[in-house]
Amino acid sequence: MASTDSPTRTFGTLLTAMVTPFTTDGEVDYDAAGNLAAKLVDDGCDGLVVTGTTGETSTLTDEENLGMFKAVLEAVGGRAKVIAGTGTNDTRHSVNLSRRAAELGVDGLLLVTPYYNKPSQEGVQAHFEAIASATDLPVMLYDIPGRSAIPIATETIFRLAEHPNIKGLKDAKADFGGLTRVLAATDLAVYSGDDGLTLPWMAAGALGVVSVTAHVATKQFRSLVDSALAGDFATARRIHFELDPVIRGVMTRVQGAVAAKQILKWQGVLPNSVVRLPLVEPGDSELTLIRNDLGEAGMDFAA
């Protein structure tokens, strides 16, 4: 099972997968990013994933990615782990971006399964090992077949866990049997990559969550994670039920980054809810569904 001796020393236990704020003309708003990072850490995050999926990394240039890493480091470096999303489906590109991120001083790397190409498991392993060997930073693998088209097979995870720099796994595969085998057979720090599965994954031994919904309910997620780590599953279960409609509103009505930005605007945290194409902002019917979900949780925002 993944060790819980010092979970905060590598990645943290509550990590928000940060959105990338934009100005009204579509440019990256680094000031807003720094302010958001500071708020998330103030409210309980001990780690932030910068320009992962929720950060719209696939529509950012390398310079914009690096600018986001720098802005977040300047805002919260030393107070929380800053994990750079540097994984792409191009190994050489990922190696270069990872090295440049390391030069800026990030605390770790999040590497997603190479998408679209559909490599063999041998190719997946070689891809991750090449990037992990390019720097001395700890690496968190990101297994999300719903976006990448392929999983990281459990046996591949076993082999990757032998690499000295591969320290963690963000699991968004919803395969409890496979997760159980990983927890039992490796020392990887495992994190739920599905907000709604945080409680059962932590009950099995995961260290925490890399969350989108934590943008808008940070303190509740902090309490959930802390309760689970302390073995207080009665409290954790109560918070899990309280968070369910919030998670529904963030994660099921529109794409997560789209919903998170909209709610952050309603909360007055972000000045706007601008996203980049091909993402678009919610329509009226979707906004109604999100408001209804949040209202169920006692979070009311007027139309």
ABEGO torsion letter per residue (X at the ends): XBBAABAAAAAEABBBBBBBBBBAAGBBBAAAAAAAAAAAAAAGBABBBBGBAAAGAAABBAAAAAAAAAAAAAAABGABBBBBBABBABAAAAAAAAAAAAAAGBABBBBBBBBGAGBBAAAAAAAAAAAAAABABBBBBBBBAAAAGBBBBAAAAAAAAABAABABBBBAAGBAAAAAAAAAABABBBBBABAAAAAAAAAAGBAEBBBAAAAABAAAAAAAAAAAAAGBAAAAAAAAAAAAAAAAAAAAABBAAAAAAAAAAAAGABABABBBOABBBBBAAAAAAAAAAAAAAGBBBBX
